[in-house]
Structure formats: C-alpha cells, structure tokens
Amino acid sequence: MCASLIFSIYNSDYAEKINLYYSMMDSESSNKDCLGWAARDPSGVLSPYNFTRRALGSDDVSLTITHCGICYADVIWTRNGHGDSKYPLVPGHEIVGIVKEVGSNVQRFKVGDHVGVGTYVNSCRDCEYCNDGLEVHCVKGSVFTFNGIDADGTVTKGGYSSYIVIHERFEVKSLKTKRFKASWLHCCVRDAIDSRDSLGSIATALYCFMIPNSYPLASAAPLLCAGITVYSPMMRHKMNQPGKSLGVIGLGGLGHMAVKFGKAFGLNVTVISTSTSKKEEALNLLGADKFVLSSDPDQMKSLAKSLDFIVDSASGDHPFDPYMSLLKVAGVYVLVGFPSEVKFSPASLNIGAKTVAGSITGGTKETQEMINFCAAKKIYPEIEIVPIQYANEALERLIKRDVKYRFVINIENSLK
C-alpha cells in the first residue's frame, strides 16, 4: 500500500477508503500467485504484495521458500540508498527452501530437495569469470536476486516471498575449450556434477545450491550472503592454515561468521571491537581466543605485528593505520565492509610488505563448497528467527545493530 493511500485512509472517509483499498488489493492479487512483502517507496516500509513469478522453464527450479535471511542490502535498496530502487521492491537474497517443481532439462535437483539461492540469479554465462564459477564478477554484471533486470527484461524479486523460480544452468562443454580449475570438480554435490562423458566434457550447475538434509534450513539462509562474503576471501588468501593468527574487526553478521570459519580452520582468532559489550560473546559464544578493545592503546600495542590476517567487516568509518600495524610482515588485510572511505598511510602498506584486498560475495563453486564445509564441520550462524510481520521492526533493529547476529524470517510459517 502506498504512503499516500495510508495517509488518506487515516485522515478522511475511513470506511469508504478502506473498502476501496481492499478492492484494489483483490484486483491486484488476481492471477498473481506469489505472495510477498514489498516496499512501495523510499520510506522502505514493507507490506503484503501479490505478484507473478515467471513460468517454469525447461532449465528452471521452482522452490517453496521456507526461510530468508535479512541483510543490510535489504535496508539499502528498500530505502533507495543507491538511487536505483525499482518499486514495488521485494527484498531478500539469503533464500532457502524446498524444491516443488523442476523443468524437463534439470538434472541436479529433484522435488523435495533442500536448496539455497544467494545474491544473484543470472549472469552472461560465457565470460571468463562465469566459465570459472566466479559469476559474481561477470563482465556484463551478474543479475541481482532482487531489484535486478533479468534476461527477459523483468525486475527480479527476492526472498520475502512464498516461492521463487531459479535457472539451474546445467550445461555440457568440452574440457578442451573450457578453463576449469580442478577444484571446481570437487566442490559440487551429487557426484553427477563431476560427470564426464565419453567425449571428455563436464557438466556445470549454477545459481542455486544443494543444502544437505541434515543442515537446518533456517541456519543455512545467512550462509548465502554473510557466510560466503567472508569465506570467499578467507580461502582466496589462504587463511585456512592451522596455527596462523586472524584478527576480526566488527562482530556482526559477517564478522561472527569470520570468527567461526577461523576457528574451524584452526586459526588463533582475536576479535577487535570498539565495544566491551562484545567481549563475553566473542570469547564464550563464538569461541574467539582473545578480545581486544580497539580504543585501549595498551591492548592494541600488545597485539602489534602479531596477526597473519585481518578480516575487516566494519561498515562504519574507522581508521585503518592502527589496524594495519597489527599485521606481521607479509600480512593480509581484507575489507568486506563498506565504509565511506578507505584511507591509510603508504608506510602502513609498504613497510612490512603488507597486502590490502577487498571482496564481495563469492562465486557458485565456492558457495557450494562453503555449504558443504559448514555441514561437515557443524558450523551454524547465530540467528534470531522472526515472522514476516516483524520484518519492518527487524530492519530498524538492524540499522541500530541490535541483532545477534542475523535475523532470519520464517517464511513458511508466517507468510499467509
């Protein structure tokens, strides 16, 4: 419901206007079988919205959504933070559910499988990055799960909804003409992904991910954005070396997953925070080895030149030089947050031969690898499950950083 209609309802001719509203809703919902919650304008306020998903194609998977994580991206785009929001906007890109229907060409999934969908649902499928399972870096731009423009010209709508249709993309291409890395062959599920035929070709599957039945669906949702956003650079920069030391700046949805992965990799993990209130949970709930208050000069000095790696998930503006002084020679500093600027002295970088890198989410091959790793190691995000009716309040709490550590909407039991 648009803001102007809400205003008119509450300020004149209430009974007549409310009846008009419901008649509009009935008309809007006819022949629109997907129920979601959408923002209608930059206020970002979400309310029920009926719409139509595209028809299931021969290469598509349709899944009933059971849960959807709440990411700060939902705040940004519902409120037109980048000036490109397309309303009505249905947010949500940490989606999990159960396959309800598959197209005739789909080979990887079957009805009843547990499946996840992350931050993008399509890409050009032909550039060097798509061919290497790094579709997030597609040269033509990957298609975002919501507020994106898909190949058919429609605006994508996310996981605050009852179901979604995803392209599986199961293709067979000659190994002689493709640049596949060996690791790609080992990260997918169902050995069929590594199916080579007599002509020496390989099958590849993208855009949706198999979730092991033993892994709770609610816990799987945050892996599709928060989890992969830290897992991807940690693997790229070889942070999976037992005995090495890791510092984690910022203990939110991303930071707490960096701590969990660090411990699973056998690292000595130090949480660095501006707030003493994070200490107990960092050490006792998340299992960090050490907690350092960044505003305490003595504590920071004690950590100088001791860390092999730093994962910085803080999005608020903060100085970089004090944190870079904590790295050892050839240490690696990875930024996954989005402060308004990054500023540090060249000496902080050059002296000690340090590396500063950035990262967003990951490609499809490493996303499936991460899901399998979490299932094998029993790594679960810390979540607060809420009904869809609580979504607006959850977004407000997220802005205030009042969540430990990820909201997950229980779609199946609350979206009616």
C-alpha positions in Angstrom: 0.0 0.0 0.0 1.5 3.4 -1.0 2.2 6.0 1.7 -0.4 8.5 0.2 -3.1 5.9 0.4 -2.3 5.1 4.0 -2.5 8.9 4.8 -5.8 9.3 3.1 -7.3 6.3 4.9 -6.4 7.7 8.3 -7.5 11.2 7.6 -10.8 11.1 5.8 -13.8 8.9 4.9 -12.2 6.0 6.7 -14.8 3.3 5.9 -15.1 4.2 2.2 -11.3 4.4 1.7 -10.6 1.1 3.5 -13.1 -0.7 1.3 -11.5 0.9 -1.8 -8.1 -0.3 -0.6 -9.2 -3.9 -0.2 -10.9 -3.9 -3.6 -7.7 -2.7 -5.0 -5.8 -5.5 -3.3 -8.3 -8.1 -4.6 -7.8 -6.8 -8.1 -4.1 -6.6 -7.7 -3.9 -10.2 -6.4 -6.0 -11.8 -9.1 -3.9 -14.3 -11.2 -0.9 -13.4 -9.1 0.0 -16.4 -7.1 3.2 -15.3 -5.4 2.7 -13.6 -2.1 5.5 -11.4 -0.8 6.2 -8.3 1.2 7.3 -5.3 -0.7 8.4 -1.7 -0.3 6.4 0.7 -2.4 8.6 3.9 -2.0 11.8 5.1 -0.4 10.2 5.0 3.1 11.2 1.3 2.9 8.0 0.3 4.7 7.1 -3.3 3.8 3.6 -4.6 3.4 1.9 -7.6 1.7 2.1 -7.7 -2.1 0.9 -10.2 -4.7 2.8 -10.7 -7.9 3.5 -13.2 -10.6 6.7 -15.1 -11.0 7.8 -16.2 -14.5 6.6 -19.5 -15.7 8.8 -22.6 -15.0 11.1 -23.2 -18.0 12.8 -26.4 -19.0 16.0 -25.4 -17.2 14.4 -23.9 -14.1 13.9 -25.0 -10.5 10.9 -23.7 -8.5 11.2 -23.8 -4.8 8.9 -23.1 -1.9 10.7 -20.6 0.3 10.9 -21.6 3.9 13.3 -19.0 5.3 15.1 -15.8 4.2 17.9 -14.0 6.0 17.8 -10.3 6.5 20.8 -8.5 5.1 21.8 -4.8 5.3 21.3 -4.8 1.5 17.6 -5.1 2.2 17.8 -1.8 4.1 19.7 0.0 1.4 17.5 -1.0 -1.6 14.1 -0.8 0.1 15.1 2.8 1.0 16.6 3.7 -2.4 20.0 4.1 -0.9 21.7 3.9 -4.2 19.1 5.8 -6.2 18.2 2.9 -8.4 15.4 1.1 -6.5 12.6 -0.2 -8.6 9.3 -0.3 -6.8 7.4 -2.3 -5.7 10.6 -3.9 -4.4 10.6 -7.4 -2.7 14.0 -7.7 -0.9 15.8 -10.8 0.3 18.9 -12.7 -1.1 19.6 -15.3 1.6 16.9 -17.7 0.4 16.4 -21.3 1.3 13.5 -23.7 0.6 12.3 -26.9 -0.8 12.1 -27.8 -4.5 8.5 -28.1 -5.6 8.9 -28.4 -9.3 11.7 -28.8 -11.9 12.0 -28.2 -15.6 12.4 -31.1 -18.1 16.2 -30.4 -18.5 17.0 -30.2 -14.9 19.5 -32.9 -13.8 20.9 -31.8 -10.5 17.7 -31.3 -8.4 14.5 -33.2 -7.7 11.3 -32.4 -5.9 11.8 -32.3 -2.2 15.5 -31.3 -2.3 16.7 -28.6 0.1 18.0 -25.7 -1.9 19.6 -22.2 -1.4 19.7 -19.1 -3.5 22.1 -16.3 -2.9 22.8 -12.8 -4.1 22.5 -13.3 -7.8 20.3 -15.4 -10.1 21.8 -15.0 -13.6 24.9 -13.8 -15.5 26.1 -13.8 -19.0 27.3 -17.5 -18.7 30.0 -17.0 -21.3 32.8 -14.7 -20.0 36.0 -15.9 -18.3 34.6 -15.4 -14.8 31.3 -17.2 -15.5 33.2 -20.0 -17.1 35.4 -20.3 -13.9 32.5 -20.4 -11.5 33.0 -16.7 -10.5 29.7 -15.4 -11.8 29.6 -12.7 -9.2 32.4 -11.0 -11.2 30.6 -11.5 -14.6 32.0 -8.9 -17.1 28.4 -7.9 -18.1 27.3 -7.8 -14.5 25.5 -10.6 -12.6 21.7 -10.3 -12.1 20.9 -9.5 -8.5 18.3 -11.7 -6.8 16.2 -8.6 -6.2 16.0 -5.2 -7.9 17.9 -6.6 -10.9 16.9 -6.8 -14.6 16.8 -10.4 -15.8 17.4 -11.6 -19.3 13.7 -11.4 -20.1 13.6 -7.7 -19.0 11.6 -8.4 -15.8 12.7 -6.9 -12.4 13.8 -9.6 -10.1 12.0 -10.0 -6.7 13.6 -11.6 -3.7 13.0 -14.0 -0.9 10.5 -12.1 1.3 8.0 -14.2 -0.7 6.3 -17.6 -0.9 8.3 -19.1 -3.8 10.9 -18.4 -6.4 11.9 -19.7 -9.9 15.6 -20.1 -10.5 17.6 -21.0 -13.6 19.7 -24.1 -12.8 22.0 -23.8 -15.8 23.2 -27.3 -16.4 25.5 -27.2 -19.4 27.9 -29.6 -21.0 31.0 -28.1 -22.6 34.2 -29.6 -23.9 37.1 -29.6 -21.5 39.4 -28.8 -24.4 37.8 -25.4 -24.8 37.0 -24.5 -21.2 39.2 -23.2 -18.5 38.0 -25.2 -15.5 40.1 -25.4 -12.4 40.5 -28.8 -10.8 38.9 -27.5 -7.5 35.7 -26.8 -9.4 35.3 -30.6 -9.9 35.3 -31.3 -6.2 33.1 -28.6 -4.7 29.7 -29.6 -6.1 27.2 -32.0 -4.7 25.9 -35.2 -6.0 28.8 -36.8 -7.9 26.8 -36.1 -11.0 28.3 -32.6 -11.1 31.6 -34.3 -11.9 30.0 -36.3 -14.7 32.3 -36.6 -17.7 31.0 -38.3 -20.9 33.0 -40.3 -23.4 33.8 -37.1 -25.3 35.6 -35.6 -22.4 33.1 -32.9 -21.3 32.0 -31.7 -17.9 28.6 -30.7 -16.5 28.3 -27.4 -14.6 25.5 -26.2 -12.4 24.9 -22.7 -11.2 22.6 -20.1 -9.4 21.1 -22.5 -6.8 22.8 -24.7 -4.3 22.1 -28.0 -2.6 21.7 -27.9 1.1 22.3 -31.2 2.9 19.1 -32.5 4.6 20.9 -32.7 7.9 21.6 -28.9 7.9 18.8 -26.8 9.4 17.2 -24.6 6.7 16.9 -21.6 9.0 20.7 -21.7 9.7 21.5 -22.2 6.0 20.0 -18.9 5.0 22.7 -16.5 6.3 25.4 -18.6 4.6 24.1 -17.4 1.2 25.4 -13.8 1.7 27.0 -13.3 5.1 28.8 -16.7 5.1 30.1 -16.6 1.6 31.2 -13.0 1.8 33.8 -13.9 4.4 34.5 -17.5 3.3 35.5 -16.4 -0.2 38.3 -14.1 0.7 39.5 -16.3 3.5 40.0 -19.1 1.1 41.4 -16.9 -1.7 44.1 -15.5 0.7 44.8 -19.0 2.2 43.5 -18.2 5.7 42.8 -21.9 6.2 46.3 -22.6 7.6 46.1 -24.1 11.1 48.2 -22.3 13.6 48.1 -18.9 11.9 46.6 -15.9 13.6 43.5 -14.0 12.5 42.0 -10.7 13.6 38.3 -9.9 13.0 37.2 -6.3 13.1 33.4 -5.9 13.6 31.3 -8.5 15.2 28.1 -8.5 13.3 26.5 -10.8 10.7 29.7 -11.1 8.7 32.3 -10.8 11.5 30.8 -13.6 13.6 31.0 -15.9 10.6 34.6 -15.0 10.1 35.3 -16.0 13.7 33.5 -19.3 13.2 35.4 -20.1 10.0 38.7 -19.0 11.6 38.2 -21.4 14.4 37.2 -24.2 12.0 40.4 -23.6 10.0 42.5 -24.0 13.2 43.4 -20.3 13.4 44.2 -18.3 16.6 41.3 -15.8 16.5 41.3 -12.3 18.0 38.2 -10.2 17.9 38.9 -6.5 17.8 36.0 -4.2 18.8 35.1 -0.7 19.9 32.7 -2.1 22.5 33.4 -4.1 25.6 29.9 -5.4 25.5 31.0 -7.8 22.7 33.7 -9.5 24.8 31.7 -12.1 26.6 30.0 -13.4 23.5 33.2 -13.2 21.4 35.0 -15.4 23.8 32.3 -17.7 25.2 29.7 -18.0 22.5 31.8 -17.7 19.3 35.0 -19.2 20.8 37.5 -16.5 19.9 40.9 -16.9 21.6 41.3 -13.2 22.5 39.3 -10.0 22.7 41.0 -6.6 22.2 39.3 -3.2 22.8 40.5 -1.0 19.9 40.1 2.2 21.9 42.6 0.9 24.5 46.1 1.9 23.4 47.8 -0.7 25.6 45.7 -3.5 24.4 46.3 -2.5 20.8 50.1 -2.2 21.4 50.1 -5.7 22.9 48.8 -7.0 19.6 51.3 -5.2 17.3 52.8 -7.2 14.5 51.2 -10.4 15.7 48.5 -11.2 13.1 48.9 -13.0 9.8 45.4 -12.0 8.6 42.7 -9.4 9.3 39.1 -9.6 8.1 37.5 -6.2 8.5 33.7 -6.4 8.4 33.0 -2.9 9.9 31.0 -0.7 7.6 31.2 2.4 9.8 34.0 4.9 9.1 37.2 4.0 11.1 40.9 4.5 10.9 43.0 1.9 9.1 46.6 2.6 10.1 46.1 1.4 13.7 44.8 -1.9 12.5 47.4 -2.4 9.8 50.1 -2.0 12.4 48.8 -5.3 13.9 49.9 -7.3 10.8 53.1 -9.3 10.6 55.4 -9.0 7.7 53.5 -10.0 4.5 50.3 -9.9 6.4 46.9 -9.7 4.6 44.2 -7.2 5.4 40.8 -8.0 3.7 38.0 -5.4 3.7 34.5 -6.8 3.3 32.6 -3.9 4.9 31.7 -0.6 3.1 32.9 2.4 5.0 32.5 5.7 3.1 36.3 6.0 2.6 39.5 3.9 3.0 42.5 6.0 4.0 45.9 4.9 5.3 49.5 5.9 5.1 51.6 4.3 2.3 54.1 3.4 5.0 51.4 1.2 6.7 51.3 -0.8 3.5 54.8 -0.7 2.2 56.7 -1.3 5.4 56.3 -4.9 6.1 55.2 -5.8 2.6 51.5 -6.0 3.5 48.6 -6.7 1.3 45.2 -4.9 1.4 42.4 -6.6 -0.5 38.6 -6.2 -0.9 35.9 -8.7 -1.6 32.2 -9.0 -2.0 30.2 -12.3 -2.2 31.6 -15.4 -3.9 31.2 -17.5 -7.0 28.9 -20.5 -7.3 31.6 -23.1 -6.9 32.9 -21.7 -3.6 29.4 -21.2 -2.3 28.6 -24.8 -2.7 32.0 -25.7 -1.2 31.2 -23.5 1.8 27.8 -25.0 2.4 29.3 -28.5 2.3 32.1 -27.3 4.7 29.6 -25.9 7.2 27.6 -29.1 7.1 30.7 -31.3 7.6 32.1 -29.1 10.4 28.7 -28.3 12.0 29.2 -24.6 11.6 25.9 -22.7 12.3 25.3 -18.9 12.2 23.9 -17.3 15.3 20.3 -16.4 14.3 17.1 -14.8 15.6 14.1 -16.2 13.8 11.2 -13.8 13.2 7.9 -13.8 11.4 7.4 -11.8 8.2 5.1 -9.4 10.1 8.2 -8.4 12.2 10.3 -7.5 9.1 9.9 -3.7 9.4 11.0 -3.8 13.0 13.8 -6.2 12.2 15.2 -3.8 9.6 15.0 -0.9 12.1 16.9 -3.0 14.7 19.5 -4.0 12.0 20.2 -0.3 11.4 20.7 0.1 15.1 23.0 -3.0 15.1 20.6 -4.6 17.6 20.8 -8.2 16.4 22.9 -11.2 17.4 23.8 -12.0 14.7 21.5 -12.4 11.8 17.7 -12.1 11.5 16.1 -15.0 9.6 12.4 -14.7 8.5 10.4 -17.9 9.0 8.5 -17.6 5.7 6.8 -20.9 5.7 5.0 -20.4 9.0 4.2 -16.7 8.8 3.7 -15.6 5.2 0.0 -16.4 4.6 
